[in-house]
Amino acid sequence: MNISKMFEILYWVWIASELFLQLATRTSRSQGQLKDRGSLWLLLTAIFASVWAASYYSDTHPHNMLGGAHWLRPAALVIMLAGFAIRWTAILSLGSSFSTNVAIHSTQTLRTTGVYRWVRHPSYSGMLLNFAAVGIYQRNWISLAIVLLFPTAALIYRIHVEESALLEAFGAQYADYSTTTRRLVPGIY
């Protein structure tokens, strides 16, 4: 099996897993306090519009990233695998506390171990790696910018919404955790 086929399979597994998460983990009003403030719909719109636009642009314009270097495709596959692994490790470690919409459950506790000891939002870090992989695979600078810029902006808004809800729910415990752990990239942001 060649790199293109492996990337295509992994890409569709990623899309299917995201759709599954939307269906299986969304919190209803009866299950917890919803604090989403429209961030889920903004994020989904930014993701799907950006992935579509980046793919369209890449299909209609030359591969200009590092001269269209073919070695970028295996690198994109590795980045996609890393992003997928980080995202699912974060999701699985939260267990029933994970929700695709921002919601606080009455039995929820603050998770600060595992991947959460490195960053406060590792599932989003993994998601950003997946976006980067898609852009790098397309080997076009504009496609990479499209697929990173708009979802990242939506994620930053969502992180703001989520952190407000977590601070409200966990108070000083979350404030202390926030001072020692970065949001998305260990030691940087």
Secondary structure, 3 states (H helix, E strand, C coil): CCHHHHHHHHHHHHHHHHHHHHHHCCCCCCCCEECCCCHHHHHHHHHHHHHHHHHHHHHHCCCCHHHHCCCHHHHHHHHHHHHHHHHHHHHHHHHHHCCCCCEECCCCCCCCCHHHHCECCHHHHHHHHHHHHHHHHHCCHHHHHHHHHHHHHHHHHHHHHHHHHHHHHHCHHHHHHHHHCECCCCCCC
